[in-house]
């Protein structure tokens, strides 16, 4: 059988073709792999640049937020006035070399006008939070990079604003709150202390808290180390529903420089002081002075009584008919009200304001209404008694041995702090003050009275809407109007008070049941090595024998500073006064909307972080 031999050349060509084909495929695959690798590397590089740039944008937004949060101590108005300048506060290589080469195409702060009230939970149960939100939006890019990717970051600063009067008790920053009652006591609302709290009721005494108890420091069930009392029995019973320690400090928008706000509670007193000559009422300091928030300003000097419309409209004018106006009994202002304050050991030379007469004037005047942008009612009044010449009152049968030179010349001295008055203690025997009389019915829209002086309330205050039906003797606030009193110190004089008995023994000064409904903002005399402060239970001061008598109160007690004028220490009982039966309530109207708060009610500001997001490049809001 014959076989044919196969030729090998075609097989070799085919192998070469296969080889070349595979080589081509390999080269193509390698090129694809290389292209893919390059694409992946680029993508990774872009991702890394994006992340790095987003961190830079976030850092810039954080720097702006920190500046705004720092400025919040001056209040929201200050931030709003400077909102267009915050974009200049971006980061640069001066902050760190890692920021070298980065640029910021946009950096803006946008104010969100949605201020819907939001109820809060613990530790601020009962608060209504009205938050102002600011959006901080920054677009950054790395000008030295390959891609120069723009990255936009958005961040919110939330300025939570809450009224101090949402608390039954509010003690300001760095002010220790002491509560050491000698009889059962119920606090019917939230309690906040900007310092430490010391709770030490007498043995057998029950102290009950009906709301949250919050302290930025500690809550201690013993007396303060500054309290020198040695005769207080063992601690009684405390009933705390919920308490929180080391909580965030709630600050007032008062600033830290120029004599207002300050680093000590004493500086906060400046909110009650008269502005110095030439001070701008619209600057940071001026906007926090209650002098500049008032509708009516009364100034009493040795030679003159001056009434002016409020300065907030920018056109404060002198008023003339307010001193001519009278009702059938009393004028509005009486400058001859003088009595002996046994706690201070001096005569109080007071300007007495007849609230009933003021209410009639406020509802019928045309002079003031024309200056206060057409407002019919007087909501906030500022009264300052600056008299120094005590001898002018010798005709009041004051013993000659008690007549001396003035104690408080209202001048600015060599150790004055900027924008803050200093009250000199250069002599004895007298001090200027303010007294509120005939105050059972407040003006229609309520009333806030502010004075840098000590203040005395004579008789019932804010207990009726019509002068006929009354809530005196109860904590029913249905017949009250929004009311507040700001003063160096607040003293309660009962319905039985008689000036002529003021320097007599305690047995001649017997109180009668009295009711006061108003928020109190005042100072105290803090505990020191020689005297107890008197605690919350003696925050409103007394000068009568209240044994078996009731002092009924509804409102909110706020202590922001030590008293600078009424500095007499708590005297204990038995000589200056005997304690009343305290029937205290919290005015729950203050938890409603702002219409139920007293005029010019102070707010506390708590800045916090809100939302954060990466936005589309160039976005202007989110």
PyMOL commands that set and color helices and strands:
alter all, ss='L'
color gray80, all
select helices_A, chain A and resi 9-74+76-81+86-89+97-99+164-166+265-272+286-288+290-293+321-324+355-364+367-371+390-396+400-402+499-501+506-508+536-538+588-591+594-596
alter helices_A, ss='H'
color red, helices_A
select strands_A, chain A and resi 102-112+118-119+128-142+151-163+169-173+177-179+185-187+191-194+197-199+206-215+219-220+237-244+251-252+296-300+305-309+318-319+333-341+346-354+380-385+430-437+447-450+454-458+483-486+490-493+514-517+519-524+541-542+550-555+557-562+581-586+603-615
alter strands_A, ss='S'
color yellow, strands_A
deselect
rebuild
show_as cartoon
